Amino acid sequence: MAILRALLVATASLMAVTASAAPVPNASFEEGKDRPAAWSPSDSTATWAEGGRTGRRCLAINGDGNGSHFWKCDTWLPEPGAIYRLSFWARSVDASGGCVVSGLNILNEDFPLPGKEWVRYTRVFAAPRAVDGAYLRLGCWATTGKVLFDDVTITPVLSLVEQLGEGERVSQGRYGFQAPLQGEGSNYSRALVGFTAGFNTNRWVLSDGATITYRHAVPGVKQRAATLQANIGYYEAGRLLVDASRDGKTWHQVGTVGEKGTLRCTLPSDLFPADEIQIRLRGEGEKRSGEDSHPGSFQIHGYAYEAELEGTPRDAIGRTSYLEIEQERKPSVVTVESLGGLRPGLDPYVRLRVSNPGRTALPVTAVFAFSPEGGKARQYTAKARIPAGGEAPVVLPYTLRETGRMQATLRITAGKEVLLAGKTEFDISALFAADSGYLVSQDATAAVWWAEPTHKVSRERPVPALRQPVVRLSAAGHEYEPFQVVLRPSQALQGVTASVGDLVGPKGARIAASNIRIHRVHYVRVERPTDRVGTPGEWPDALPPLDGPFDVAAGTNQPLWVTVYVPAGTPAGDYRGALRLSAGSWRQEVPVQLRVWDFTLPKETHLRTAFGLNLGTIRRYHNLETQEELAQVFDLYLRNFAAHRISPYDPMALAPIRVSFGENAWDGGQQVGEQPFEGKRCLKVVDNSDRSSIAASYRERVPVDPEAEHVLSWAARTEKEGQTYLVTVQNYDAAGAWMSGRNIDLRFQGSTTWKRESVSLKGRLPKDSRAISIFLRPVTWSEKGEATGTAWFDALSLRVAGGPELLKDGGFEEVADPLRVKVDFTEFDRAAHRAFNELGFNSFRLHLQGMGGGTFHSRHKGRIGAYEQGTPEYEALFTSYARQLQDHLEEKGWLDKAYIYWFDEPEPRDYEFVKEGMALLKRAAPKLARMLTEQVEPELVGSVDIWCPVTSSYDPERARGRQAQGEKIWWYVCTGPKAPYCTLFIDHPGIEMRMWLWQTVKYNVEGILVWTSNYWTSNAAYPPPAIQNPWEDAMGYISGYDYQPGQIGYWGNGDGRFIYPPNRDPANDKRKHLTGPVDSCRWEMLREGIEDYEYFYLLREAIAQARARGASARTLAAAEKLLQVPPEVCVDMTTFTLDPAPLYAHREKIARAIESLRKAK
């Protein structure tokens, strides 16, 4: 085969291995009698089906929702250490849940379920050093319904790197590597030397004796020091050992860890300076194997290495491409050195070296042809003459402007003889799109161009070729319309200013400059792409307001995001103005023309929206100290949400509904008559969970004076003699905020008989504490919550010396009385009136105190004071409370805005628990809407009023069935789905959030939900007091779900983060920021999509009014056709345009139809 020579050769890498494995047997599944030849089923769910993609037959999995089911082939094996591309086709008949599993059992690749049309899946993988016991499989995991498979191929590929491979970079004198486990090559990278560990989709699977070895080197540059980290995201047994070596022979152990979390190591100084460093990750301990795709003893979810380099090496970002050789002259005469950058504007050259062993000159032709997946091919040709007995370079230039999945072929011929033919495929991220935008002007100083807001403009992309010097927009009244103006100087520009004047329209009508906002697009660094659509690099996202002059480096793009607001009542017609740019003596105007339609978007929003907003995070990043400061800033956030037509979960968060359940002063535990210390009752607290710490707590915060002597006393007994229990005093500051890290933990050894204890808090309370709360724990607290046990408490008292009792019912004698349940709506009503009547929010999450809850991860029953869900006392108290809420909301006209969202993303094992909770709500307050983040499932029908599936689990037929019964359908996005769906991620095409709303129209979905909007840090990845800077780190790291401090997991770039804090340096800037949030490109695209939704709403209204006026059937039919989202915009959930032109064209048709229908007689 051809020798592929990279500019930086990894001599010890897997690239040294070439493969010539036989094709997959019976790859289209046509051969066989009772079952397809060479393939065998895992169980009866695997069947041989009709309706193949290319022939008559295919494989089928009829999933039952449990475990893995698959077809396997054990007659095909890879060559150890070789690199392959796996490809197959699949389609869903009626499947939901789970995922597709594929590849070798020891190297599994999960893929999202396909749609109802055939879709191709592909991924590159490297084979381990030993392949004994391996077999090929295709199937599903945890899927319900039928999935079909056809046309599987596995072909050897050779890897090409240009300077550095995927996952590698050199920046500011430092070498960095993040194993690209989610990239095109899955487990493969240039740095990989070899492995015996298993692999599953995006993580290494280790057991005893398993190893992974990486080699880190920048040829010609020495390393002076280095650090590494390995993230164990799953752990059952054993431990990870990390070794380092300069030569792969002598190893030094540098770290070990035997638990879930992140291991960080600084390499010993005696290893440096070094030309290269090899790192070996190995498993030790319990051997866990035998089961198909067994999770092993532990799994490595991420590996990173960083080194300080000598000298001043050039910055570079690595890339790896994979070439499949289809035909080649023997012996080889062609060396493929590089396929170039394979993206717009980056090194667009194929570089070859051709040798000629003959005695006469050899004329050769090289052709490189590529096409978007399913699109039209373009080809580029280069010719050369190779001297007799010598060799010569052949350089073939090409041009790329498109993005998305690309397929390419390379063919080198001498006359009719093929010297080499190969093919490759690759993704071009939307970040590098160069097929959009319109040139305004270009001179010796700078180019100026503009683009629609649906495009993400990279720093490097070239200037557009298409010239259109006028920005052309259209908008209705009460609509925001953005566009981007991009400045690309040929030499560095300092002190650039941008300004805009009024837009002047018909008869002198004006849109004032005060209604036009200019933002300077901020780029945030993506280190780890969310999925194959993303790429490392600088991505545009945050939109800080332009508040002064700015600088732009030579040869880079700096977009300005300009948003025009058209006030309601603005006269229809064309408005003109200009954006003015200047820097020193350089000047440029960008003409702007806006068409204002003859209608106004309604103040109310007809799509229900529900987005989380965390007040604690706002308080922390804004450095707020008082409740008044928080209220001031929170109001600015609410105004921002309202301007974007998005309702936060709880716009009344600072004015809650207050409830008193009588005199019961305690939450948690159970009032019992089991041998009380005094009186008739005591409090029994049971911690029977090894995954969380359970406590009883005092409901109110008790005001305190730190200078006074407070004495806390109680009686306690424990289940076991000598059992350690805990009384915790939590402190709160003047703003009512919990003082993190300032708890007072009082540990005592209990006895099986009552013991009286007393503690003075003098000198223990922080000087800035203004209130305390008390927690009673039967065992010691820990992050994991593994301790379990039972304790009884009685006779609690808190007094200042000589003063009155400060605690209510410290003897736990009070009992429930539903007649004493009092609900106070005073504060809530004032805030709700503003939220609904002034700000226009159309939904809110109604929190029910005492309601149970949970997620697929864990759950808990409801509790009111000492009464657990299921007891008569709880039922009576809860019913009285919930019914008062329902009746008050109905009286105020707010009932239809409320939804109860008490359980998140249940698994089938949770369904009975969920149904019990839903039945409780139905009994207590039957008019309150019960929302559940789950797709329509037969087992849950009758228990849900608002279904809210993740978009990838949406089933149109089932959804329409429930809507026909009067139920509502919302949907949501979060860390899932990922490509090829519309997503919320920073490193995805800019149009996706807007397209999500067009899909919402297409499928008649009535609401959208996102779990939060300001997820700026993770307490796991950044354990307090550390804090993430979202301006610099795009990743949304996992928190909760048993993730421990220091443990790193990845939800995706920008997950839960649509807005930014005004504080750009939260770790160091401790000033108070009494301003609102900073918008993002994705936040703006959500507003654009919601406004598009309102266009469709107004068209339906206009059709109904025109029909009532007797408009012609032809007129109505033409208008009704526009209510359908055209296939040029969106075909289905995974097939939609990235080009905004069809979207804008259809939106204009709707606008003109609205105008026409309103005038129709």
Secondary structure, DSSP 4 states (H G I P E B T S, - for coil): -PPP--SS--TTSGGG----PPPPTTTTS--BSSSBTT-EESSTTEEEEE--SSSSEEEEEEEESSSEEEEEE-S--PPTT-EEEEEEEEEESS-BSSEEEEEETTEEEEEPPP-SS-EEEEEEEE--S--TT--EEEEEES-EEEEEEEEEEEEE-EEEESSS-TTEEEETTEEEEE--TTSTTTT--TTEEEE-SEEETTEEEE-TT-EEEEEEEBTTB-EEEEEEEEEEEEESS-EEEEEEESSSSS-EEEEEE-SSEEEEEEPPGGG-SBSEEEEEEEEES-----STT---SEEEEEEEEEEEESS-PPPEE--EEEEEEEEE-SS--EEEEE----BTTB--EEEEEEE--SSS-EEEEEEEEEEETTS--EEEEEEEEEPTT-EEEEEEE------EEEEEEEEEEETTEEEEEEEEEEEE-GGG--S--EEEEE-SSEEEEEE-TTSPPPSSPPPPS-B--SEEEEEEETEEEEEEEEEEESS-EEEEEEEE--EE-GGG-EE-GGGEEEEEPPEEEESS-SSTT--SEEEE-EE-B--S-EEE-TT--EEEEEEEEE-TTPPSEEEEEEEEEEETTEEEEEEEEEEEEEEE--SS-SSEEEE---HHHHHHHHT--SHHHHHHHHHHHHHHHHHTT--BS-TTTTSPPEEEETT--EESSEEE-SS-SSSS-EEEEEE--SSS---EEESSPEE--TTS-EEEEEEEEESSTT-EEEEEEEEE-TTS-B-TT--EEEEEE--SS-EEEEEE-TTTS-TT--EEEEEEESS---SS----EEEEEEEEEEEETTS-B-SS-TT------GGGEEEE-HHHHHHHHIIIIIS----EE---TT--EEESS-EE--EETTEETTSHHHHHHHHHHHHHHHHHHHHHT-GGGEEE--EES--GGGHHHHHHHHHHHHHH-TTSEEEESS---GGGTTS-SEE--BGGG--HHHHHHHHHTT-EEEEE-SS---TTS----TTS-TTHHHHHHHHHHHTT--EEEES-SB----TTTS-TT----TTTB-EEE--STTPPTT---EEEETTTBSSB-S-S-TTT--S---S-PBEEHHHHHHHHHHHHHHHHHHHHHHHHHHHHTT--HHHHHHHHHTTSPPTTTBSSSS-B-S-SHHHHHHHHHHHHHHHHHHH--
